[in-house]
Amino acid sequence: TKSGYRLRLLPEQLAATTDLPAEEVKKVLARLIQNGVIVFKDGLFLIPNLERLRRLLGYLELKQEFEAPGKSGL
């Protein structure tokens, strides 16, 4: 839509799809909502800026790569 991407998806459905515990998925979603990356309204998740979500994912992947145990080449 003009306001972003809308998803009708329950946290439990996302947990089943990702094979993660529902409580962990709910915590991650809460942080994304708190930081304005996604919005939850009227039973829908709204991603107002998909590029921002992609940048966050890229950041998290880099963070994981460089903070991984045993990868301290410095």
Secondary structure as the mmCIF struct_conf table of DSSP 4:
data_model
#
loop_
_struct_conf.conf_type_id
_struct_conf.id
_struct_conf.beg_label_comp_id
_struct_conf.beg_label_asym_id
_struct_conf.beg_label_seq_id
_struct_conf.end_label_comp_id
_struct_conf.end_label_asym_id
_struct_conf.end_label_seq_id
TURN_TY1_P TURN_TY1_P1 LYS A 2 SER A 3
STRN STRN1 TYR A 5 LEU A 7
HELX_RH_AL_P HELX_RH_AL_P1 PRO A 11 THR A 18
TURN_TY1_P TURN_TY1_P2 ASP A 19 ASP A 19
HELX_RH_AL_P HELX_RH_AL_P2 ALA A 22 GLN A 34
TURN_TY1_P TURN_TY1_P3 ASN A 35 GLY A 36
BEND BEND1 VAL A 37 ILE A 38
STRN STRN2 VAL A 39 LYS A 41
TURN_TY1_P TURN_TY1_P4 ASP A 42 GLY A 43
STRN STRN3 LEU A 44 ILE A 47
BEND BEND2 PRO A 48 PRO A 48
HELX_RH_AL_P HELX_RH_AL_P3 LEU A 50 GLU A 67
BEND BEND3 ALA A 68 ALA A 68
TURN_TY1_P TURN_TY1_P5 PRO A 69 GLY A 70
#
